[in-house]
């Protein structure tokens, strides 16, 4: 099922970019958001496997469409302001993910049935999408007769590689940090979960800081420093054998990774040609890594060990630092 969703997500991103070129990012954002919110309750209510798959695909396609078009909106807004604001929108994503996880935990603790939870969440988020519609930039802001798909270029290849490194690292920590702390330190499951919580929290605040830092020092310096900090944080988490140090290491890693993907997308928006197809090209590379990376880490850990497998993520963080020049 995850494979089906991954294929739908990655196939939809270039198409969403093409649609945003022709009709503007605003309608793509709204329709994608409504498709996403419609899929949530259907996952909980689907009486057959076929309808469940259809709902899952709707979520994947809606998510892809929103991702590309919302980032196009954010880049357009970023260009209209006197200071960088793009990464702040990704901070909102991080905090929203934490809020959603917290709400899910409360719903489960209260004994709310999954179907009721998903119906409630879908209805609430649909209201948010419709309420936000009036605040989006008009379709005329970025609709054009330009190319529907991004033309291959050295700049986009470098940014795609940077996004690949950043999101593979992020996905791997999301899936494996708690397992690492539980297996390799004295932490139990509850304490081990704090590694991911610390990572997510510092990533959210790090994205708030990424804009002013990029405005002062430039995107290249922030990406390079972030890659090095993420690698150092992971080294601490892997090398100490202490739960406290491991949690601190993952917190440093979250702060380091925070700006990498947003700034890669921001730089993609500055390349020649329409914004949305460039964003789609870079995002497809990144999300492919986010989906496939944790599974790859799992396969490597079975053949070797989890610390050794995750050490390869540290190498990718160094790779992101080496690719910082692509964010110029």
Secondary structure as GFF3:
##gff-version 3
##sequence-region A 1 328
A	DSSP	alpha_helix	2	23	.	.	.	ID=ss1
A	DSSP	alpha_helix	25	45	.	.	.	ID=ss2
A	DSSP	alpha_helix	49	80	.	.	.	ID=ss3
A	DSSP	alpha_helix	86	109	.	.	.	ID=ss4
A	DSSP	alpha_helix	114	133	.	.	.	ID=ss5
A	DSSP	three_ten_helix	139	141	.	.	.	ID=ss6
A	DSSP	alpha_helix	154	184	.	.	.	ID=ss7
A	DSSP	alpha_helix	189	217	.	.	.	ID=ss8
A	DSSP	alpha_helix	219	239	.	.	.	ID=ss9
A	DSSP	alpha_helix	243	269	.	.	.	ID=ss10
A	DSSP	alpha_helix	275	303	.	.	.	ID=ss11
A	DSSP	alpha_helix	306	322	.	.	.	ID=ss12
A	DSSP	three_ten_helix	324	327	.	.	.	ID=ss13
###
